[in-house]
């Protein structure tokens, strides 16, 4: 092991305590898709922001590269040390959460598990609406570092929109604190929003103040059978025009996802009498005080059926049915993982262009291979699609793996042509660095690099993430 790293760990053990550093790999630092391997041989686990400050200050002096690791659920490799000269930095010990009933805000340390935050808030009769598949293990610091999105962005926004205060440590060891419970604060640069989404390249986020919201009372969950994404987008327009911010979620699922659930053994209750080529899952907050919007919703959906924009509509009647409906959508990523994709695309497209994009993407893939299966699903209400590609059968995987980069290039080029984003909610990490350089505005890239160079001139924080 590099003597510099041994000395670095020994210094921290003497300065902070013997348990702060261990000479072994962090078991949790994994790539969920098994394409990257963590090579760090040292793991640092601080217990406070002050300790993080000491760690970063010493790392900066000794030019030790640090890889921040949260719940290690990221899908673009931002948590993976790609060589043994890098040190994993885990904030798992910093997991405190407190809720203020007075102002409805949460004060959470970066290592707090998202599901724990949501449970504490729910016990107080409110919600923290960030909802993602990995919430049982992901940490709020990682959510903030990647500006996580999820199922409820259409109403509540990304985690950036849910955060009003932040505490972080810069590479120099300087602690930056903007932990004020204020909705209005124009005292200079907005450091908070610079650090959110920076993927651990500018600072280590250590704590945050988060918004909570009133718990929706008996929201309506509906499944709608549609022929194609054109119908789904038209229904979305009608619902959003009539009900605005009452719309909590609007999800689109291809029938391939339902087939994958059956193939991998996940049991769900299929709601329609006939197979739906595409399914929309919609959730609406239909109660405003004593006012109930159920009749208005019924009228709009009746029009949808009359105009043959949908084949069938199933509306939840109780809590159990709501859970069953959401179960279909929430299990699809797990089924995808069990089957194993060739390439997974986390993209966003202007909502009105989604049907045309899907048509062009499907057509283009057929020109590459007729042994490809596409499972497209996602948050149509905010334009975010997960356009995931699989081999038709396992025996074709080896051959199609050779076409993987070609497939990625085709999809990304098409996304660019449609004025979309090649990373809607997962970030850039290590896996999309070259693509970012190719598709992002060069002026923006120059500004980003100037900020990175100014804040982290020795490139000690997450080298290789976002920037070459």
Phi, psi and omega in degrees: 000144180304129182299326179300319180290321178299315179295322179298311180296320180296320178300314182294322179295325179283319185284320186253313181156157186295338184270359184285334183229139176227143183269066176201162180288149175281115185301328183283345182283085183229160172263114183303339180258006171059033177255345178235149180239129178287127185248004179294140179249002178227138178234130179252132181230090178286163180245356182205164177297323178299320178293322176299320179299316179297317182298311182292322179299316181289321178298322179294319179295319185266359182058047176265130183274131183245137178245102178296136181232126175261239178278358178059041177256358182297145187254008180238013171082013181295340183263004187258124172283122185267003170206164187280005174269000179257149184245131177284137178238107183253134179257025185298333178285340181266079189235023181290144178221132174224142182243133178258113178292333183297315182243002176068030182246152178249133171253113186232136171285159190297332183275001180293134178287137183303316182296329177293319177299314182296322180294315180299318179292318180297322178298336179268005176086018178228181178230146163254111199277000177298119185228109180224160187299330186265018189296345177284347181224340181289154182250149186296330177298318177292323176301316180290320182297331181253003183051059184302150182247263176101204193279337189248019183299325184304326180258319190254346181089176174288176181297335175304320182284346182262357185249127178245353178209150183212150173233137183207165178239127179282165181303332179288345186101353179293129177274127177250118183237123173230050185269060178250133182276065184236135174278332177244121180202097182249041178274075176087201184300148177271081182297325181305308184284346172286319184282326176293126181090000181274000171057038176071018180265344182247333183193166172255112178290131183245338180197164180205155170254127188238145178282151167234169185224160176299145180286120177302135181268113176050059177295153181267128176249132186225138172250134185233126178273120180234159182282322186201171180297337177300314179295320180299315181294322179295318178296318178302315181301317182293317181294313184292325178293326184270331188236358171047236185282006172285344180281115183271317182210148176213098188251148179240134180226130174280153181300335177306321180297321178295319178297321179296323178299315179295318183296325183264002173089011177278127184266122175226159178267108181286127192270343189261155178283334177234155180297129178266123176302321177222149179233135173258133171248123183235137174235130182232137172273099190265001182248122175241097187062237179269358181272132178243131185264012186302318181296319179295320178296316180301319181296314180297315182290330175295320176297320179300317178291317181298322181273006177059035171278348178215150178273317180215151175226127178241124183250139182294142179249344181203176184297322181297318178295322177300315180297319180296321179293313180292331180302322179301309182293318186287337181274344183302315177300326179292318178296319177303316182294322178297320180284319178090109183277157169285313175206142182245130185243115177261096189233162171229141183228142173310132191307317182294341182263357184303311181301318180294320179299311182300318179299313181293321180295313179299317181295316181295323180294325178298330178286341177274316180196144174264012179255024184251141173241133179252128170248101181257126177207169176154193189264080186298334180295338176238011174082006185268116178249143168254096185262090190256140189240132185230157172288146179304317174219163182303327185292344180268354187299312183301316179295317183287335176302329179291339180264003188302311181294324178297319179296314178303313182299319179298311181298314182294321176298318181293318177303315179299318179297331180268013181058041180256192179238137179280354176218101183279317185214354183266345181092189182258315179056218177264338189279339185241021183297312180295322179294321177300315180297328182280319191258341183276154177301132185292328176296318178295317179299320178296319178295319179299316181294323178297319178294314179300315182295322181290318184277325185228067186298335180266000177055051181271342184259116176049053177301137180093352176265131182071312183252145173293000000 
